[in-house]
Amino acid sequence: MVVAGEHFPFCPDNIRQAEAPATLAAYADRLVNDHSWTLWWD
């Protein structure tokens, strides 16, 4: 959750435009098993 919370200010689209459910907790769960993280912003 800490890492997900740190990603949010820099790249909120990772959470807001994610497939359902688009919550910080769901995003954090995905980060645990990912081998890399992709961030983007406009």
N, C-alpha and C positions, 0 to 999 in steps of 0.2 A: 504494500500500500504506500510506503514511503516513496519508492521510486515512481510509482504511478502518479502520486501527488506532485512529484517534481517534474514529470513530463507534462502535466496538464497546463501550467502557465506558458510553456514554450510551444506546445502543440496541442491545443484543445481539440482540434479536429480528430485526433486519434481516438478520443472518447466520444465526442459529439456526433461524429459521422460513422461510428462503428456500427457493425451489424448488431441487432438486438441481442441482449439488453445492453444499451449504451450507458453503463454506469462505471464509475471509477473502480469499484470492486471487481467487476467483470473484466475490465482492462488489466487490472493488477493480476488476476488469475491467469490471463493469457501471457503476461510477461514472464511468469515463473518458468514456463516450459519453452519459451522462444529462445533460439540460439542467437538471434540478432534482433535489434529494435529499429524500426523505421519511423523517423519523425519528418513531418513536412509542415510548412506554413505558407501562407499567401502574403 
